C-alpha cells in the first residue's frame, strides 16, 4: 500500500511544490515591478512639483518690482503656491494625503496661471512641443 501511496499522492505533492515555487517567484517579480513603478511615478511627481516651484519663484522675482494691487494679489497667490510646495512631504510615500495635497497644488498652480494669463499646459506653437501634467 505504501508503494502506491507515493504514486497516487504525487500529483498533490507536485501541485503543492509548484504553488510554493510560483508564489515565491511571483512575490519577487512583484516587488521588482513595484519598485520600478514607484521610482518612475516618484520621478514624475518630483518633476511636476519642481516645475511648479521654478515657475512660481521666477514669476515671484519678476513681479517683486511692481507694487500695484493687482500684482500684490498675484504675489500673494505665488507665495501661497510656494508655501504649499515647500510643505509637500517628498520623503514620505506613505503620507495618506499625498494625492490630495498634490491636487491642491495643481489647483493653485492653475489659479496662478489664470491670474497671470498663462495657459497652464504651456503649449508653445505646435502640438509636439509642450509640457503637460
N, CA, C and O atoms as a printed pandas DataFrame, in Angstrom:
     atom_number atom_name residue_name chain_id  residue_number  x_coord  y_coord  z_coord
0              1         N          UNK        A               1    0.825   -1.192    0.000
1              2        CA          UNK        A               1    0.000    0.000    0.000
2              3         C          UNK        A               1    0.870    1.257    0.000
3              4         O          UNK        A               1    0.480    2.268   -0.584
4              5         N          UNK        A               2    2.036    1.215    0.640
5              6        CA          UNK        A               2    2.924    2.373    0.694
6              7         C          UNK        A               2    3.499    2.697   -0.673
7              8         O          UNK        A               2    3.713    3.868   -0.988
8              9         N          UNK        A               3    3.753    1.688   -1.490
9             10        CA          UNK        A               3    4.296    1.891   -2.828
10            11         C          UNK        A               3    3.328    2.692   -3.686
11            12         O          UNK        A               3    3.736    3.624   -4.378
12            13         N          UNK        A               4    2.052    2.336   -3.646
13            14        CA          UNK        A               4    1.053    3.039   -4.447
14            15         C          UNK        A               4    0.682    4.402   -3.856
15            16         O          UNK        A               4    0.222    5.289   -4.575
16            17         N          UNK        A               5    0.878    4.561   -2.583
17            18        CA          UNK        A               5    0.579    5.831   -1.929
18            19         C          UNK        A               5    1.429    6.957   -2.527
19            20         O          UNK        A               5    0.914    8.043   -2.795
20            21         N          UNK        A               6    2.719    6.708   -2.738
21            22        CA          UNK        A               6    3.626    7.694   -3.320
22            23         C          UNK        A               6    3.209    8.076   -4.723
23            24         O          UNK        A               6    3.308    9.241   -5.108
24            25         N          UNK        A               7    2.739    7.099   -5.496
25            26        CA          UNK        A               7    2.324    7.357   -6.872
26            27         C          UNK        A               7    1.017    8.129   -6.894
27            28         O          UNK        A               7    0.884    9.097   -7.643
28            29         N          UNK        A               8    0.066    7.724   -6.101
29            30        CA          UNK        A               8   -1.244    8.364   -6.075
30            31         C          UNK        A               8   -1.149    9.788   -5.539
31            32         O          UNK        A               8   -1.840   10.673   -6.044
32            33         N          UNK        A               9   -0.329   10.029   -4.552
33            34        CA          UNK        A               9   -0.220   11.342   -3.920
34            35         C          UNK        A               9    0.789   12.260   -4.631
35            36         O          UNK        A               9    0.955   13.412   -4.228
36            37         N          UNK        A              10    1.458   11.773   -5.671
37            38        CA          UNK        A              10    2.471   12.562   -6.381
38            39         C          UNK        A              10    1.874   13.837   -6.967
39            40         O          UNK        A              10    2.485   14.902   -6.878
40            41         N          UNK        A              11    0.701   13.741   -7.558
41            42        CA          UNK        A              11    0.083   14.912   -8.173
42            43         C          UNK        A              11   -0.158   16.001   -7.133
43            44         O          UNK        A              11    0.132   17.171   -7.381
44            45         N          UNK        A              12   -0.676   15.629   -5.994
45            46        CA          UNK        A              12   -0.943   16.607   -4.934
46            47         C          UNK        A              12    0.361   17.204   -4.406
47            48         O          UNK        A              12    0.435   18.407   -4.154
48            49         N          UNK        A              13    1.374   16.380   -4.240
49            50        CA          UNK        A              13    2.668   16.850   -3.744
50            51         C          UNK        A              13    3.304   17.823   -4.741
51            52         O          UNK        A              13    3.792   18.882   -4.345
52            53         N          UNK        A              14    3.303   17.466   -6.045
53            54        CA          UNK        A              14    3.892   18.340   -7.059
54            55         C          UNK        A              14    3.094   19.637   -7.205
55            56         O          UNK        A              14    3.662   20.701   -7.450
56            57         N          UNK        A              15    1.799   19.537   -7.056
57            58        CA          UNK        A              15    0.957   20.732   -7.108
58            59         C          UNK        A              15    1.351   21.685   -5.971
59            60         O          UNK        A              15    1.499   22.885   -6.204
60            61         N          UNK        A              16    1.517   21.185   -4.785
61            62        CA          UNK        A              16    1.912   21.998   -3.626
62            63         C          UNK        A              16    3.282   22.618   -3.801
63            64         O          UNK        A              16    3.478   23.795   -3.496
64            65         N          UNK        A              17    4.240   21.830   -4.294
65            66        CA          UNK        A              17    5.597   22.353   -4.517
66            67         C          UNK        A              17    5.590   23.434   -5.595
67            68         O          UNK        A              17    6.240   24.470   -5.455
68            69         N          UNK        A              18    4.844   23.179   -6.671
69            70        CA          UNK        A              18    4.752   24.157   -7.757
70            71         C          UNK        A              18    4.110   25.456   -7.294
71            72         O          UNK        A              18    4.527   26.547   -7.683
72            73         N          UNK        A              19    3.089   25.321   -6.458
73            74        CA          UNK        A              19    2.428   26.505   -5.912
74            75         C          UNK        A              19    3.411   27.336   -5.097
75            76         O          UNK        A              19    3.470   28.555   -5.259
76            77         N          UNK        A              20    4.178   26.697   -4.228
77            78        CA          UNK        A              20    5.133   27.405   -3.377
78            79         C          UNK        A              20    6.226   28.090   -4.206
79            80         O          UNK        A              20    6.605   29.226   -3.920
80            81         N          UNK        A              21    6.729   27.394   -5.234
81            82        CA          UNK        A              21    7.748   27.988   -6.105
82            83         C          UNK        A              21    7.176   29.180   -6.872
83            84         O          UNK        A              21    7.827   30.219   -6.988
84            85         N          UNK        A              22    5.970   29.029   -7.391
85            86        CA          UNK        A              22    5.324   30.117   -8.126
86            87         C          UNK        A              22    5.039   31.324   -7.250
87            88         O          UNK        A              22    5.200   32.467   -7.678
88            89         N          UNK        A              23    4.618   31.065   -6.033
89            90        CA          UNK        A              23    4.354   32.148   -5.090
90            91         C          UNK        A              23    5.628   32.925   -4.780
91            92         O          UNK        A              23    5.617   34.156   -4.757
92            93         N          UNK        A              24    6.713   32.218   -4.544
93            94        CA          UNK        A              24    7.991   32.881   -4.240
94            95         C          UNK        A              24    8.483   33.696   -5.433
95            96         O          UNK        A              24    8.930   34.832   -5.269
96            97         N          UNK        A              25    8.402   33.121   -6.628
97            98        CA          UNK        A              25    8.872   33.823   -7.828
98            99         C          UNK        A              25    7.979   35.028   -8.137
99           100         O          UNK        A              25    8.474   36.091   -8.511
100          101         N          UNK        A              26    6.670   34.859   -7.981
101          102        CA          UNK        A              26    5.737   35.968   -8.215
102          103         C          UNK        A              26    5.935   37.104   -7.232
103          104         O          UNK        A              26    5.856   38.275   -7.604
104          105         N          UNK        A              27    6.191   36.766   -5.983
105          106        CA          UNK        A              27    6.439   37.801   -4.977
106          107         C          UNK        A              27    7.690   38.595   -5.314
107          108         O          UNK        A              27    7.704   39.821   -5.208
108          109         N          UNK        A              28    8.745   37.887   -5.723
109          110        CA          UNK        A              28    9.994   38.555   -6.096
110          111         C          UNK        A              28    9.777   39.471   -7.309
111          112         O          UNK        A              28   10.214   40.622   -7.306
112          113         N          UNK        A              29    9.106   38.960   -8.337
113          114        CA          UNK        A              29    8.859   39.758   -9.546
114          115         C          UNK        A              29    7.956   40.950   -9.216
115          116         O          UNK        A              29    8.154   42.042   -9.748
116          117         N          UNK        A              30    6.973   40.748   -8.346
117          118        CA          UNK        A              30    6.075   41.836   -7.962
118          119         C          UNK        A              30    6.794   42.951   -7.228
119          120         O          UNK        A              30    6.514   44.130   -7.446
120          121         N          UNK        A              31    7.720   42.575   -6.358
121          122        CA          UNK        A              31    8.496   43.582   -5.631
122          123         C          UNK        A              31    9.351   44.401   -6.589
123          124         O          UNK        A              31    9.419   45.625   -6.472
124          125         N          UNK        A              32    9.999   43.734   -7.530
125          126        CA          UNK        A              32   10.848   44.439   -8.501
126          127         C          UNK        A              32   10.001   45.374   -9.360
127          128         O          UNK        A              32   10.389   46.517   -9.602
128          129         N          UNK        A              33    8.857   44.897   -9.817
129          130        CA          UNK        A              33    7.982   45.730  -10.646
130          131         C          UNK        A              33    7.443   46.907   -9.832
131          132         O          UNK        A              33    7.345   48.020  -10.347
132          133         N          UNK        A              34    7.095   46.670   -8.572
133          134        CA          UNK        A              34    6.613   47.736   -7.702
134          135         C          UNK        A              34    7.657   48.815   -7.472
135          136         O          UNK        A              34    7.338   50.003   -7.451
136          137         N          UNK        A              35    8.898   48.401   -7.301
137          138        CA          UNK        A              35    9.982   49.373   -7.116
138          139         C          UNK        A              35   10.166   50.225   -8.370
139          140         O          UNK        A              35   10.324   51.443   -8.284
140          141         N          UNK        A              36   10.144   49.573   -9.540
141          142        CA          UNK        A              36   10.292   50.319  -10.799
142          143         C          UNK        A              36    9.144   51.312  -10.969
143          144         O          UNK        A              36    9.368   52.468  -11.330
144          145         N          UNK        A              37    7.927   50.864  -10.712
145          146        CA          UNK        A              37    6.763   51.744  -10.854
146          147         C          UNK        A              37    6.855   52.900   -9.861
147          148         O          UNK        A              37    6.599   54.049  -10.221
148          149         N          UNK        A              38    7.216   52.605   -8.623
149          150        CA          UNK        A              38    7.335   53.640   -7.604
150          151         C          UNK        A              38    8.389   54.674   -7.957
151          152         O          UNK        A              38    8.171   55.871   -7.770
152          153         N          UNK        A              39    9.521   54.228   -8.460
153          154        CA          UNK        A              39   10.582   55.157   -8.843
154          155         C          UNK        A              39   10.141   56.036  -10.011
155          156         O          UNK        A              39   10.402   57.239  -10.020
156          157         N          UNK        A              40    9.478   55.439  -10.990
157          158        CA          UNK        A              40    9.004   56.195  -12.147
158          159         C          UNK        A              40    7.948   57.206  -11.732
159          160         O          UNK        A              40    8.017   58.372  -12.119
160          161         N          UNK        A              41    6.968   56.767  -10.944
161          162        CA          UNK        A              41    5.899   57.660  -10.511
162          163         C          UNK        A              41    6.456   58.768   -9.613
163          164         O          UNK        A              41    6.050   59.925   -9.728
164          165         N          UNK        A              42    7.376   58.417   -8.730
165          166        CA          UNK        A              42    8.005   59.412   -7.868
166          167         C          UNK        A              42    8.779   60.453   -8.666
167          168         O          UNK        A              42    8.754   61.641   -8.344
168          169         N          UNK        A              43    9.461   60.001   -9.704
169          170        CA          UNK        A              43   10.212   60.931  -10.558
170          171         C          UNK        A              43    9.266   61.882  -11.287
171          172         O          UNK        A              43    9.567   63.066  -11.436
172          173         N          UNK        A              44    8.137   61.372  -11.735
173          174        CA          UNK        A              44    7.158   62.230  -12.420
174          175         C          UNK        A              44    6.604   63.287  -11.471
175          176         O          UNK        A              44    6.511   64.463  -11.824
176          177         N          UNK        A              45    6.238   62.860  -10.268
177          178        CA          UNK        A              45    5.699   63.806   -9.290
178          179         C          UNK        A              45    6.769   64.838   -8.927
179          180         O          UNK        A              45    6.473   66.029   -8.837
180          181         N          UNK        A              46    7.990   64.395   -8.721
181          182        CA          UNK        A              46    9.078   65.312   -8.396
182          183         C          UNK        A              46    9.329   66.312   -9.508
183          184         O          UNK        A              46    9.569   67.491   -9.246
184          185         N          UNK        A              47    9.277   65.852  -10.738
185          186        CA          UNK        A              47    9.472   66.734  -11.883
186          187         C          UNK        A              47    8.348   67.763  -11.980
187          188         O          UNK        A              47    8.588   68.941  -12.243
188          189         N          UNK        A              48    7.141   67.307  -11.767
189          190        CA          UNK        A              48    5.986   68.208  -11.822
190          191         C          UNK        A              48    6.077   69.280  -10.731
191          192         O          UNK        A              48    5.907   70.468  -11.006
192          193         N          UNK        A              49    6.345   68.858   -9.505
193          194        CA          UNK        A              49    6.441   69.795   -8.389
194          195         C          UNK        A              49    7.610   70.752   -8.599
195          196         O          UNK        A              49    7.496   71.944   -8.315
196          197         N          UNK        A              50    8.731   70.236   -9.095
197          198        CA          UNK        A              50    9.887   71.081   -9.364
198          199         C          UNK        A              50    9.591   72.141  -10.421
199          200         O          UNK        A              50   10.039   73.283  -10.320
200          201         N          UNK        A              51    8.839   71.744  -11.421
201          202        CA          UNK        A              51    8.440   72.697  -12.470
202          203         C          UNK        A              51    7.577   73.808  -11.876
203          204         O          UNK        A              51    7.772   74.986  -12.174
204          205         N          UNK        A              52    6.617   73.417  -11.029
205          206        CA          UNK        A              52    5.753   74.411  -10.393
206          207         C          UNK        A              52    6.565   75.373   -9.528
207          208         O          UNK        A              52    6.328   76.581   -9.543
208          209         N          UNK        A              53    7.516   74.835   -8.780
209          210        CA          UNK        A              53    8.318   75.677   -7.896
210          211         C          UNK        A              53    9.185   76.644   -8.703
211          212         O          UNK        A              53    9.262   77.829   -8.377
212          213         N          UNK        A              54    9.830   76.149   -9.743
213          214        CA          UNK        A              54   10.640   77.026  -10.594
214          215         C          UNK        A              54    9.809   78.122  -11.237
215          216         O          UNK        A              54   10.229   79.278  -11.303
216          217         N          UNK        A              55    8.630   77.750  -11.709
217          218        CA          UNK        A              55    7.694   78.708  -12.305
218          219         C          UNK        A              55    7.325   79.789  -11.284
219          220         O          UNK        A              55    7.398   80.984  -11.571
220          221         N          UNK        A              56    6.927   79.343  -10.085
221          222        CA          UNK        A              56    6.464   80.275   -9.056
222          223         C          UNK        A              56    7.589   81.207   -8.599
223          224         O          UNK        A              56    7.374   82.408   -8.434
224          225         N          UNK        A              57    8.771   80.660   -8.398
225          226        CA          UNK        A              57    9.889   81.504   -7.950
226          227         C          UNK        A              57   10.287   82.525   -9.015
227          228         O          UNK        A              57   10.606   83.671   -8.699
228          229         N          UNK        A              58   10.266   82.102  -10.266
229          230        CA          UNK        A              58   10.612   83.013  -11.361
230          231         C          UNK        A              58    9.615   84.163  -11.444
231          232         O          UNK        A              58   10.005   85.329  -11.511
232          233         N          UNK        A              59    8.324   83.826  -11.438
233          234        CA          UNK        A              59    7.308   84.872  -11.513
234          235         C          UNK        A              59    7.328   85.760  -10.275
235          236         O          UNK        A              59    7.081   86.962  -10.368
236          237         N          UNK        A              60    7.615   85.185   -9.136
237          238        CA          UNK        A              60    7.696   85.975   -7.904
238          239         C          UNK        A              60    8.796   87.030   -8.049
239          240         O          UNK        A              60    8.597   88.189   -7.686
240          241         N          UNK        A              61    9.941   86.634   -8.572
241          242        CA          UNK        A              61   11.043   87.583   -8.780
242          243         C          UNK        A              61   10.671   88.656   -9.805
243          244         O          UNK        A              61   11.002   89.829   -9.631
244          245         N          UNK        A              62    9.982   88.248  -10.869
245          246        CA          UNK        A              62    9.603   89.198  -11.913
246          247         C          UNK        A              62    8.595   90.236  -11.416
247          248         O          UNK        A              62    8.617   91.386  -11.852
248          249         N          UNK        A              63    7.721   89.830  -10.511
249          250        CA          UNK        A              63    6.664   90.730  -10.055
250          251         C          UNK        A              63    7.041   91.537   -8.817
251          252         O          UNK        A              63    6.267   92.398   -8.398
252          253         N          UNK        A              64    8.184   91.293   -8.227
253          254        CA          UNK        A              64    8.585   91.981   -6.994
254          255         C          UNK        A              64    8.686   93.491   -7.167
255          256         O          UNK        A              64    8.408   94.238   -6.228
256          257         N          UNK        A              65    9.075   93.945   -8.339
257          258        CA          UNK        A              65    9.265   95.379   -8.554
258          259         C          UNK        A              65    7.940   96.108   -8.737
259          260         O          UNK        A              65    7.875   97.322   -8.544
260          261         N          UNK        A              66    6.884   95.387   -9.107
261          262        CA          UNK        A              66    5.571   96.002   -9.320
262          263         C          UNK        A              66    4.835   96.066   -7.987
263          264         O          UNK        A              66    4.763   95.077   -7.257
264          265         N          UNK        A              67    4.290   97.240   -7.677
265          266        CA          UNK        A              67    3.681   97.414   -6.357
266          267         C          UNK        A              67    2.185   97.693   -6.408
267          268         O          UNK        A              67    1.583   97.946   -5.365
268          269         N          UNK        A              68    1.570   97.657   -7.573
269          270        CA          UNK        A              68    0.129   97.924   -7.620
270          271         C          UNK        A              68   -0.654   96.751   -7.020
271          272         O          UNK        A              68   -0.113   95.658   -6.849
272          273         N          UNK        A              69   -1.913   96.985   -6.706
273          274        CA          UNK        A              69   -2.748   95.996   -6.007
274          275         C          UNK        A              69   -2.906   94.709   -6.807
275          276         O          UNK        A              69   -2.903   93.620   -6.233
276          277         N          UNK        A              70   -3.044   94.820   -8.112
277          278        CA          UNK        A              70   -3.205   93.644   -8.975
278          279         C          UNK        A              70   -2.006   92.706   -8.835
279          280         O          UNK        A              70   -2.168   91.494   -8.692
280          281         N          UNK        A              71   -0.826   93.269   -8.878
281          282        CA          UNK        A              71    0.389   92.463   -8.766
282          283         C          UNK        A              71    0.607   91.943   -7.347
283          284         O          UNK        A              71    1.191   90.874   -7.168
284          285         N          UNK        A              72    0.148   92.678   -6.342
285          286        CA          UNK        A              72    0.260   92.175   -4.969
286          287         C          UNK        A              72   -0.597   90.920   -4.789
287          288         O          UNK        A              72   -0.204   89.999   -4.072
288          289         N          UNK        A              73   -1.761   90.881   -5.433
289          290        CA          UNK        A              73   -2.612   89.674   -5.375
290          291         C          UNK        A              73   -1.910   88.507   -6.043
291          292         O          UNK        A              73   -1.955   87.380   -5.549
292          293         N          UNK        A              74   -1.264   88.777   -7.166
293          294        CA          UNK        A              74   -0.523   87.729   -7.867
294          295         C          UNK        A              74    0.622   87.209   -6.998
295          296         O          UNK        A              74    0.858   86.003   -6.923
296          297         N          UNK        A              75    1.320   88.122   -6.351
297          298        CA          UNK        A              75    2.439   87.731   -5.484
298          299         C          UNK        A              75    1.935   86.910   -4.300
299          300         O          UNK        A              75    2.571   85.930   -3.913
300          301         N          UNK        A              76    0.793   87.303   -3.719
301          302        CA          UNK        A              76    0.235   86.524   -2.605
302          303         C          UNK        A              76   -0.133   85.109   -3.065
303          304         O          UNK        A              76    0.097   84.139   -2.343
304          305         N          UNK        A              77   -0.703   84.995   -4.267
305          306        CA          UNK        A              77   -1.047   83.666   -4.806
306          307         C          UNK        A              77    0.220   82.853   -5.051
307          308         O          UNK        A              77    0.255   81.654   -4.775
308          309         N          UNK        A              78    1.262   83.508   -5.571
309          310        CA          UNK        A              78    2.542   82.817   -5.780
310          311         C          UNK        A              78    3.159   82.389   -4.452
311          312         O          UNK        A              78    3.706   81.292   -4.344
312          313         N          UNK        A              79    3.071   83.253   -3.445
313          314        CA          UNK        A              79    3.573   82.896   -2.107
314          315         C          UNK        A              79    2.840   81.671   -1.562
315          316         O          UNK        A              79    3.444   80.781   -0.964
316          317         N          UNK        A              80    1.539   81.647   -1.781
317          318        CA          UNK        A              80    0.738   80.511   -1.317
318          319         C          UNK        A              80    1.169   79.229   -2.019
319          320         O          UNK        A              80    1.316   78.187   -1.380
320          321         N          UNK        A              81    1.370   79.305   -3.332
321          322        CA          UNK        A              81    1.819   78.138   -4.100
322          323         C          UNK        A              81    3.192   77.672   -3.616
323          324         O          UNK        A              81    3.409   76.477   -3.411
324          325         N          UNK        A              82    4.103   78.602   -3.438
325          326        CA          UNK        A              82    5.450   78.263   -2.966
326          327         C          UNK        A              82    5.381   77.606   -1.586
327          328         O          UNK        A              82    6.074   76.622   -1.327
328          329         N          UNK        A              83    4.554   78.147   -0.714
329          330        CA          UNK        A              83    4.397   77.574    0.624
330          331         C          UNK        A              83    3.844   76.161    0.585
331          332         O          UNK        A              83    4.301   75.292    1.327
332          333         N          UNK        A              84    2.855   75.927   -0.282
333          334        CA          UNK        A              84    2.278   74.584   -0.417
334          335         C          UNK        A              84    3.330   73.593   -0.905
335          336         O          UNK        A              84    3.403   72.459   -0.432
336          337         N          UNK        A              85    4.137   74.040   -1.852
337          338        CA          UNK        A              85    5.177   73.163   -2.402
338          339         C          UNK        A              85    6.234   72.867   -1.344
339          340         O          UNK        A              85    6.700   71.734   -1.227
340          341         N          UNK        A              86    6.607   73.870   -0.585
341          342        CA          UNK        A              86    7.633   73.667    0.441
342          343         C          UNK        A              86    7.157   72.742    1.555
343          344         O          UNK        A              86    7.972   72.066    2.182
344          345         N          UNK        A              87    5.855   72.701    1.811
345          346        CA          UNK        A              87    5.305   71.823    2.845
346          347         C          UNK        A              87    4.988   70.421    2.324
347          348         O          UNK        A              87    4.638   69.537    3.106
348          349         N          UNK        A              88    5.108   70.214    1.023
349          350        CA          UNK        A              88    4.779   68.916    0.424
350          351         C          UNK        A              88    5.739   67.847    0.956
351          352         O          UNK        A              88    6.951   68.062    0.952
352          353         N          UNK        A              89    5.223   66.702    1.412
353          354        CA          UNK        A              89    6.070   65.670    2.046
354          355         C          UNK        A              89    6.764   64.768    1.015
355          356         O          UNK        A              89    6.300   63.661    0.744
356          357         N          UNK        A              90    7.866   65.242    0.447
357          358        CA          UNK        A              90    8.589   64.481   -0.575
358          359         C          UNK        A              90    9.119   63.150   -0.064
359          360         O          UNK        A              90    9.106   62.154   -0.787
360          361         N          UNK        A              91    9.581   63.131    1.171
361          362        CA          UNK        A              91   10.285   61.964    1.709
362          363         C          UNK        A              91    9.360   60.870    2.215
363          364         O          UNK        A              91    9.828   59.767    2.499
364          365         N          UNK        A              92    8.060   61.135    2.337
365          366        CA          UNK        A              92    7.145   60.186    2.965
366          367         C          UNK        A              92    6.121   59.645    1.962
367          368         O          UNK        A              92    5.060   60.244    1.790
368          369         N          UNK        A              93    6.423   58.519    1.297
369          370        CA          UNK        A              93    5.479   57.960    0.326
370          371         C          UNK        A              93    4.246   57.346    0.986
371          372         O          UNK        A              93    3.279   57.027    0.295
372          373         N          UNK        A              94    4.262   57.175    2.304
373          374        CA          UNK        A              94    3.113   56.606    2.999
374          375         C          UNK        A              94    2.173   57.691    3.525
375          376         O          UNK        A              94    1.168   57.379    4.164
376          377         N          UNK        A              95    2.486   58.945    3.267
377          378        CA          UNK        A              95    1.644   60.063    3.697
378          379         C          UNK        A              95    0.261   59.885    3.105
379          380         O          UNK        A              95    0.118   59.807    1.885
380          381         N          UNK        A              96   -0.756   59.820    3.941
381          382        CA          UNK        A              96   -2.093   59.458    3.487
382          383         C          UNK        A              96   -2.791   60.534    2.665
383          384         O          UNK        A              96   -3.749   60.228    1.955
384          385         N          UNK        A              97   -2.342   61.780    2.740
385          386        CA          UNK        A              97   -2.975   62.850    1.968
386          387         C          UNK        A              97   -2.086   63.331    0.824
387          388         O          UNK        A              97   -2.231   64.463    0.361
388          389         N          UNK        A              98   -1.171   62.483    0.368
389          390        CA          UNK        A              98   -0.226   62.856   -0.676
390          391         C          UNK        A              98   -0.960   63.277   -1.953
391          392         O          UNK        A              98   -0.686   64.344   -2.502
392          393         N          UNK        A              99   -1.880   62.453   -2.422
393          394        CA          UNK        A              99   -2.610   62.769   -3.653
394          395         C          UNK        A              99   -3.492   64.001   -3.463
395          396         O          UNK        A              99   -3.610   64.832   -4.363
396          397         N          UNK        A             100   -4.101   64.113   -2.304
397          398        CA          UNK        A             100   -4.963   65.259   -2.015
398          399         C          UNK        A             100   -4.156   66.561   -2.042
399          400         O          UNK        A             100   -4.590   67.549   -2.635
400          401         N          UNK        A             101   -2.999   66.559   -1.409
401          402        CA          UNK        A             101   -2.141   67.744   -1.401
402          403         C          UNK        A             101   -1.613   68.060   -2.801
403          404         O          UNK        A             101   -1.505   69.226   -3.182
404          405         N          UNK        A             102   -1.287   67.024   -3.558
405          406        CA          UNK        A             102   -0.817   67.224   -4.926
406          407         C          UNK        A             102   -1.917   67.875   -5.777
407          408         O          UNK        A             102   -1.634   68.759   -6.586
408          409         N          UNK        A             103   -3.154   67.445   -5.598
409          410        CA          UNK        A             103   -4.274   68.051   -6.335
410          411         C          UNK        A             103   -4.473   69.514   -5.930
411          412         O          UNK        A             103   -4.801   70.349   -6.774
412          413         N          UNK        A             104   -4.277   69.830   -4.652
413          414        CA          UNK        A             104   -4.395   71.218   -4.201
414          415         C          UNK        A             104   -3.307   72.088   -4.836
415          416         O          UNK        A             104   -3.562   73.228   -5.227
416          417         N          UNK        A             105   -2.102   71.544   -4.935
417          418        CA          UNK        A             105   -1.003   72.278   -5.570
418          419         C          UNK        A             105   -1.316   72.504   -7.047
419          420         O          UNK        A             105   -1.103   73.597   -7.571
420          421         N          UNK        A             106   -1.819   71.472   -7.711
421          422        CA          UNK        A             106   -2.190   71.621   -9.128
422          423         C          UNK        A             106   -3.267   72.683   -9.300
423          424         O          UNK        A             106   -3.211   73.483  -10.234
424          425         N          UNK        A             107   -4.242   72.692   -8.405
425          426        CA          UNK        A             107   -5.309   73.690   -8.472
426          427         C          UNK        A             107   -4.785   75.097   -8.261
427          428         O          UNK        A             107   -5.176   76.027   -8.967
428          429         N          UNK        A             108   -3.897   75.251   -7.284
429          430        CA          UNK        A             108   -3.308   76.572   -7.015
430          431         C          UNK        A             108   -2.458   77.022   -8.200
431          432         O          UNK        A             108   -2.453   78.202   -8.551
432          433         N          UNK        A             109   -1.740   76.083   -8.815
433          434        CA          UNK        A             109   -0.935   76.405   -9.993
434          435         C          UNK        A             109   -1.828   76.922  -11.122
435          436         O          UNK        A             109   -1.508   77.915  -11.776
436          437         N          UNK        A             110   -2.949   76.239  -11.340
437          438        CA          UNK        A             110   -3.879   76.680  -12.394
438          439         C          UNK        A             110   -4.456   78.056  -12.075
439          440         O          UNK        A             110   -4.641   78.876  -12.974
440          441         N          UNK        A             111   -4.739   78.310  -10.804
441          442        CA          UNK        A             111   -5.245   79.616  -10.394
442          443         C          UNK        A             111   -4.214   80.703  -10.682
443          444         O          UNK        A             111   -4.549   81.762  -11.213
444          445         N          UNK        A             112   -2.961   80.433  -10.330
445          446        CA          UNK        A             112   -1.886   81.403  -10.572
446          447         C          UNK        A             112   -1.722   81.649  -12.074
447          448         O          UNK        A             112   -1.566   82.790  -12.509
448          449         N          UNK        A             113   -1.759   80.576  -12.858
449          450        CA          UNK        A             113   -1.642   80.726  -14.312
450          451         C          UNK        A             113   -2.772   81.593  -14.852
451          452         O          UNK        A             113   -2.556   82.428  -15.731
452          453         N          UNK        A             114   -3.961   81.395  -14.334
453          454        CA          UNK        A             114   -5.105   82.193  -14.758
454          455         C          UNK        A             114   -4.888   83.674  -14.410
455          456         O          UNK        A             114   -5.179   84.556  -15.218
456          457         N          UNK        A             115   -4.384   83.930  -13.222
457          458        CA          UNK        A             115   -4.133   85.317  -12.810
458          459         C          UNK        A             115   -3.067   85.976  -13.680
459          460         O          UNK        A             115   -3.108   87.182  -13.923
460          461         N          UNK        A             116   -2.104   85.162  -14.150
461          462        CA          UNK        A             116   -1.009   85.684  -14.967
462          463         C          UNK        A             116   -1.316   85.638  -16.467
463          464         O          UNK        A             116   -0.482   86.023  -17.287
464          465         N          UNK        A             117   -2.517   85.166  -16.821
465          466        CA          UNK        A             117   -2.932   84.999  -18.225
466          467         C          UNK        A             117   -1.978   84.090  -18.996
467          468         O          UNK        A             117   -1.563   84.400  -20.112
468          469         N          UNK        A             118   -1.640   82.955  -18.368
469          470        CA          UNK        A             118   -0.758   81.965  -18.976
470          471         C          UNK        A             118   -1.520   80.654  -19.057
471          472         O          UNK        A             118   -2.212   80.275  -18.112
472          473         N          UNK        A             119   -1.395   79.957  -20.183
473          474        CA          UNK        A             119   -2.020   78.639  -20.290
474          475         C          UNK        A             119   -1.306   77.683  -19.348
475          476         O          UNK        A             119   -0.077   77.619  -19.340
476          477         N          UNK        A             120   -2.065   76.944  -18.560
477          478        CA          UNK        A             120   -1.441   76.083  -17.551
478          479         C          UNK        A             120   -0.809   74.828  -18.131
479          480         O          UNK        A             120   -0.127   74.105  -17.405
480          481         N          UNK        A             121   -1.010   74.544  -19.413
481          482        CA          UNK        A             121   -0.356   73.365  -20.001
482          483         C          UNK        A             121    0.869   73.745  -20.825
483          484         O          UNK        A             121    1.495   72.876  -21.432
484          485         N          UNK        A             122    1.218   75.015  -20.855
485          486        CA          UNK        A             122    2.438   75.504  -21.512
486          487         C          UNK        A             122    2.549   75.125  -22.980
487          488         O          UNK        A             122    3.658   74.856  -23.442
488          489         N          UNK        A             123    1.483   75.091  -23.719
489          490        CA          UNK        A             123    1.572   74.769  -25.149
490          491         C          UNK        A             123    2.253   75.920  -25.879
491          492         O          UNK        A             123    1.887   77.085  -25.728
492          493         N          UNK        A             124    3.249   75.558  -26.670
493          494        CA          UNK        A             124    4.014   76.569  -27.408
494          495         C          UNK        A             124    3.918   76.245  -28.895
495          496         O          UNK        A             124    4.546   75.292  -29.357
496          497         N          UNK        A             125    3.158   77.006  -29.637
497          498        CA          UNK        A             125    3.093   76.839  -31.086
498          499         C          UNK        A             125    2.530   75.512  -31.539
499          500         O          UNK        A             125    1.321   75.386  -31.738
500          501         N          UNK        A             126    3.385   74.522  -31.706
501          502        CA          UNK        A             126    2.955   73.235  -32.243
502          503         C          UNK        A             126    2.518   72.300  -31.128
503          504         O          UNK        A             126    2.871   72.498  -29.966
504          505         N          UNK        A             127    1.762   71.298  -31.482
505          506        CA          UNK        A             127    1.271   70.322  -30.512
506          507         C          UNK        A             127    2.377   69.447  -29.955
507          508         O          UNK        A             127    2.242   68.915  -28.852
508          509         N          UNK        A             128    3.474   69.285  -30.696
509          510        CA          UNK        A             128    4.529   68.375  -30.244
510          511         C          UNK        A             128    5.425   68.999  -29.193
511          512         O          UNK        A             128    6.021   68.279  -28.392
512          513         N          UNK        A             129    5.536   70.328  -29.173
513          514        CA          UNK        A             129    6.419   70.948  -28.183
514          515         C          UNK        A             129    5.582   71.510  -27.045
515          516         O          UNK        A             129    5.207   72.682  -27.058
516          517         N          UNK        A             130    5.296   70.676  -26.073
517          518        CA          UNK        A             130    4.514   71.140  -24.932
518          519         C          UNK        A             130    4.903   70.371  -23.683
519          520         O          UNK        A             130    5.457   69.274  -23.751
520          521         N          UNK        A             131    4.606   70.958  -22.568
521          522        CA          UNK        A             131    4.845   70.343  -21.275
522          523         C          UNK        A             131    3.498   70.249  -20.589
523          524         O          UNK        A             131    2.896   71.273  -20.266
524          525         N          UNK        A             132    3.015   69.041  -20.362
525          526        CA          UNK        A             132    1.713   68.884  -19.724
526          527         C          UNK        A             132    1.819   67.962  -18.521
527          528         O          UNK        A             132    2.682   67.086  -18.465
528          529         N          UNK        A             133    0.933   68.171  -17.568
529          530        CA          UNK        A             133    0.885   67.326  -16.384
530          531         C          UNK        A             133   -0.514   66.837  -16.207
531          532         O          UNK        A             133   -0.795   66.099  -15.263
